Amino acid sequence: MLKTQDVLLLCCVVGATNALYKQWIPDTNYENKTNWDKGDVPCGSDIAQFPAQRKVSVFVETTHAVQEMRLPVDGELILNSGAGFYVVGGQDPGCGAGVTTHFKDSESLQWFNPALWQAAGTLDDMKDGNFLFSVHEESVPCQYDDVVFKDRSSFRVDTSSSQSSIPVKSISVLGEMFESQSEFSQYLSSHSGRLQFHGSSAVTVTNSGCNNPSGCDCGNSVNNKLICGTVTCGSLSCKKPLQPVGHCCEVCGAIVTIHFAASFNLQNYRERIRHLFLNLPHYKSIQLGMSKVVHSQRLMGIIPVGEIPVIQVVILDGESGKLSEALARDITKDAKSHGSKLGITETEIQSSGGKSSGGNAGMVVGVVFAVLTLITLITILTVLIHKGVVQMPSMLSVPSLPSFRKNPDVGDPGGAFDHGFDNPMFDKPDAMTNIPGLYGTENNSISLTQTGVHFINPVYDENETDFTV
């Protein structure tokens, strides 16, 4: 029976949708100090210079004083309501000595760089800064995600990849959401659209969400090399580093693999873990990423026999991994207690500390699956041999029973057997009665002489078979 806190938790997440919001982090805003090479926004005594041969779309939120402004050949200034520029005659008292401040080049910012995106479960979480940790492939917008470029902000992003298009569910630019490809295509053809998006691949809006409650494949595995090419992996100190599916680097921490039933809901479970564990003070430093991935099944741990979808929970704590292991055990304990209600059938733990564990049900299922697979393979092999598709290797031929019967030198099992020769001691029942006394003087089969005992075999010539002892 569910406890009161479990019922309340279930009610608060039952309406959650199985979708994530991915927000682009960089911008080309005039007020962003990091966009200027001097680390500060130009003031009234400064010269604001933009790259002459670069395309740029700059959002200006307020009014600014400048001594001079040098604009690019192809660019734009998007002015917020009330924003603008004015020139200060002479020295600006609050600015100091005038300098030339250069606007940084944003041409190299790539769509498939996972460090340039933030993920959240809801728009409210995104506004509040409650971002989710994800493996590298899923840090970049997946095919069912809603992409968000911040309000009152502009940008420039390179969408080049090996694919002709980049599918997303929807996309928001300058506060306007595009949920159809026709509307977004019109925006891309505008002057702002051409300045903000560039590259060989076109971002396409599908307005298609993930309809599977247990989650859907991200779809970014085809761009794994491109994504991982932007990632630099650090050194690790743990005993047994782990390699999560979809992550470019090995990690220190823990991975919980969840096998699920049809009633499992990924978004609800993600919210459950956040409310039950991640809100606890001692787990505040934890990074937890949860997603649906595909695991390969191997017979006896060697032979690949298929793939199954599972839920991968990656837990990192940035330290020795002990805190991650503790949370992994808590998650597993919760799954064992409430698995039937959550749609969880089994959990497995991998730890960078070298420890791993799994449910007994998984072992039983694995053994049964291995046995059934072995029986299937034997059955298929038998059928193929019977139909002549597979030839058995040649072996030493063994004569069959009919071949024995056709041999004239072999007697019929049903007839009289050829004994080879008659043994007077055993072959004839009355042989012993016809043999005279042992010590007689007549021609006996056995006689005693001065040199020993003399044996006579009636089959051979007695002159050729003397044997003395």
Secondary structure, 3 states (H helix, E strand, C coil): CCCHHHHHHHHHHCCCCCCCEEEECCCCECCCHHHECCCCCCCCCCEEECCCCCCEEEEECCEEEECEEECCCCEEEEECCCCEEEECCCCCCCCCCCCEEEECCCCCCECCCHHHEEEECCHHHHHHCCCECCCHHHHCCCCCCEEECCCCCCCCEECCCCCCEEEECEEEECCEEECCHHHHHHHHCCHHHHHHEECCCEEEECCCCCCCCCCCCCCCHHHHHHHHCCCCCCCCCCCCCECCCCCCCCECEEEEEEEECCCCCHHHHHHHHHHHHHCCHHHCCCEEEEEEEEEEEEECCCEEEEEEEEEEEEEECCCCCHHHHHHHHHHHHHHHHHHHHHCEEEEEEEECCCCEEECHHHHHHHHHHHHHHHHHHHHHHHHHHHCCCCCCCCCCCCCCHHHHHHCCCCCCCCCCCCCCCCCCCCCCCCCHHHCCCCCCCCCCCEEEECCEEEECCCCCCCCCCCCCC
